[in-house]
Amino acid sequence: MHFSSDIWLPRPREDVFRFFSDAANLDALTPPWLHFQILTPDVPLRAGARIDYRLRLYGIPIRWQSEISVWEPPHRFVDEQRRGPYRRWVHTHTFTDERGGTRVGDAVDFEVPLAWLAGPLVVRDVRRIFAYRTAVLVKLFGGPASIEIAGYDPQWPQLFTQAAARIREALGARALRIEHAGSTSVPGLAAKPVVDIVLEVANSADEPSFVPALEAAGYTLRIREPAWYEHRLLEGTIAGRSINLHVFSGGCPEIARMLRFRDWLRNNPGDRALYERTKRELAQKTWARVQNYADAKTQVVEEIMSRARRP
């Protein structure tokens, strides 16, 4: 299994790498629900260094030991599990100068026992762990994110139509499906003023088949999520307005879920009002990262989806 994510932080690479060079900071980056405790906080990080931890995973106390197998400051380092709950865990950390700041990348290759049974649960929790880690890094190095909820703009469908035409021009037959999704696709619904578009391609993991063409059309690849339906997120603009382009493979169930949610809100004013009210309430809070705001909506989204799934 593979997971990867990256985030840009507005601080010099040396400052960010220095934070990661202190093993004691691992505690700050780990969610409290893991009850994480580092047992060797004073170990100097270098190639061959071994770090021992104690945590609770699904309520079970676990000892974990990792070894720094690669140490190339301030560019990258790799830690590998030597003892712990995974069959294999190799975590590559990268630090790249970008736009006066640092892009921090995480790539994890891992295997779990009984992958056919436990795999989906483990992937979900790995995503949660790294979402928490990203939120902490933004809070420490990048400051809080503000959420803007704008009243419904009748230009949003027009912006989608223009963007879809440009995407289809760039990809031709490789664009199997292009759909307007998210809150801007629901007439009358307040939303963040960012148009979400779903693009279906043959294989979203095959980046050379679509990313260069989209980059030539003005998009930038921002997020890779191999463990979550091989999702790719690209950012762009149309007429000066922001676009989030979500790319999935043909037949991906997440496409059907997103469109079912959209169609239900379009035709159910009660749930549309509930969703808008929830978004406005959450937008009043301070979030370390926009994704944390999105995650906070999960409960109401699942409540609405439970009604949308009924025959």
N, C-alpha and C positions, 0 to 999 in steps of 0.2 A: 504494500500500500504506500501511497505517497501523498504528502500534504505540502503545500507551499503558500507563502504569503509574503508581502513586503509592504513597507510603509516609509514615506519620506518624513524626516524630522529636520526642523530648521536649526540644526546645531552642527558644528564641525565634526568630521569623522573621528578625530582624535578624542574629542569629549565623549562621544557616544561609545566608542570602543573602550575607553577607560572605565565607563560604568559597567560594561560587560566583563571587564577584566577582574572585577572583584567578585569572588564566588558568593560573598555574603549578600549581594544584591539579587541573587536568584530567588530568595524568599519573597522579595517585593513583586516579582514578576509572576508569581504562582498564585492561582485562585485560592481563597481561604477554605473552600470546601474540600480541598485536597489535604488539609491539615499538614502542610509541608514543613519539614524541619531539616535544615542542613546540619549534618553532624561534623563536618570538617570545614568550617567557615574561613579558617585562616590559611587554607592551602593555596599557595601561589599557582595561578593558572599558567601552564606551559605544556608543551608536548609531553605526554606521559603522565601528567598529573591525574590522580584519581580522586573523585569527590563522592562522599557517601551522604545519602539522604534517608529520611524516614517520612512516610506519607500514608494516607488512607485512601484506598481506591475501592469505590462501591462498598465502603464500610470495613474493608479488610486492611489491617496494618501490613505495610510492605516496606522492605528495605531495598534501596536502589543504589547502585554504584555506577558512575559513568567515568569514562577516561577521555581526556583531551587527546585525540589522535592526530590532529593537525592544529598548529598554532602559528598564524601568519599575521601578526599585528601590523597595521590596523585594518587589514583587508578581510581576513576571514579566520574562523576556527571551526573545528568539527568535534562534537562530543559523541561518544558511542556507549551504549549500555553494556556494562560488563556483568551486572547482576540486577535482575528486576523482573517486572511482570510481562515484558515483551519477549518474543522470540528474537527479535532484532529491532534495534532503534539506532539510527544514525542521523544526527541533526547537524546540518551545515548552516552556519551563520555567516552572512556576508555583509560588508559595509562598503558602500560605494559613494564617492563624492558626486553630488548632483545639485545643481542650481544653488550653490552656496551652502547646502546642507548635506544630509546623509541619507541615502536609501538603505534601510536595514532589511535584509532578506532572510527568510527562514525556509529551509527545505528539509523535510523529514521523510526518510524512508523507513518503514516499520512493518513488522509482521507480528501477528498475535496468535495465540493458541486458539483452536476452534474458530478460525476466521469466518467460516460459513455462517456461524451462529452469532459470534460476538463482534464481528467486523463492523456492522452498521452502528452499533452502540459506541464502539471505540472511536470511530471516525467522528461521530457527533461530539464526543467529549474532547477529542483533540482540537476540533474547531472551537469549542467553548474555551479551552485553555489558551489558545493563541489569540482569541478575541479579547480575553482578559489581559493578556500580555501586551497586546497592541494598545489597549486603553490606558494601561499604566505608562507605557512609553510616551504616548501623546500627552498625558497629564504631566509627566516629568520634563519633557523636552519641547512640547509643541503647544501647550495651552488648551483651553476648553473649546469645544465646537458649539456654535450657536445654530439653532434650527429655525429656518424661516418657513412659515406656513402662509402661503398666499391664497387669496380668494380665487375661485375658478376663473381661468382665463380662456375665453373662446378661441384664442389663437393656438392653444396647445395642439388640437387635432391638425391644424394647418402645418404647424412645425413638424409634427410626425410625418405628414404626407411628403413634405419637402425632404426630410432626412431619409425617409424610406426610399424615395426616388434616387437619392445620391448613393445610398448603400447598394441598391439594385444595379445602378450604373457601374459601380466599382466591382461588384462580384458577379454580375450576370446570373447564369443558371446555378452558381454555387450558393446563392441565397435561396434556400428552399422555402423559407417562410419568413415574413417580417410582420410583426404585430406591435401595436401600441399597447403598452401594459402600464401597471402602476396607477397612482391616483390621478395623474394628468389625463388618463384615458377614460375617466368617468365624468361625464357632464354634470356640472353642479357641485363637484367635490373639491374642497380646498386641498392644496398640496404644496410640497416643496416645489419651487419653480424649476424642476429638472425633468425633462421628458424621458421616460423609460421606454426603451425599445427592446423587444425580444427578437433575436435573429437565430433562425434554425439553419445549421449547415450539416453536411454529411458527418463530419467528425470534428467536434470543437477542440479536441486535443491536437489535431493536425494544424497547428498555427500557421505554417508556411502557406497553407492553401487559402487563407483568408486575411491574416493579419497584415501582410505587406500591402495588399490592395486597400485595406481600410486605412492604414497609415497614410497612404498616398492621397486618400480622400479627407485627411485631416483628423483622424482618430488616433488616440494613444492607448496602448494596452496598459492597464493599471493593476489588474488583479487576475491571478491564476488560482483556481481551486480544483485541482485534479480529484480530490476526494469527495467533492460535492458536484456530481454530475458533469465533471470536467468543465465547469463553468469558467468563462472568461468575461471580464468586464473591460470595456473600452470607453473612454470619455472623448467627447467631441462637442462641437457647437454647430448650430444652424441659425442663421440670421442673428448671430450674437447671443443665442440662448443655449443653455447647457443641455447636453444629451448624455444619458447613460445607456450604453449598448450592451445588453446581456446576450452572450452567445452560448448556445447549447447544441448538442447533437440531435439529429433527427430521431423522433420518437421519445425524447426525454420526458419523463412524467412531470418534471417541474414546469414545463411549458404549459401542459394541460392544467396544472394547479393554478398558475398565475392567471391564465385566461378565464378559468372558472370563477375565480375571485373577482376579476374585473367585471365579468358579465353579470354576476350576482349583484354587485353593488350598482351597476347600471339600472337594474330592474327592481331593486328593493330599497325604497327611500328610508325605511326604518334603520336598516343596517348601515346604509350610507351615512346617516346622521350620527349613529353610534361611532362609526369609524372616524369621522371628522372630529367629533367631540374628544375622542381619545387622543388623537394626534395633537390637537390644540393644547390639551392638558399636559401631554408629555413634552411638547415644545417649550413650555415655560421653564423646564428644568435645565440644568447645566449638564452637558454630556462631554465625556473625554473624547468621544469620536462619534461621527454621524452613525456608524454601524450600531453603536450601543443604543441610540434612539430607535433604530429599526428593530433591534432585538427586543426592546421593551414593548413593542406592539404585538409580540407573538401571541400573548394570551387572547387578546380581542380578535386577532386574525383567525386563530384556531376556533374560537367561538363562532365566528361568522362562517367559516368554512364548514363547520359541522352542520350548519343549516343548508349551505349550498350543496352539500353532498347528498342530501335526502332526495329520494325519488320524487 
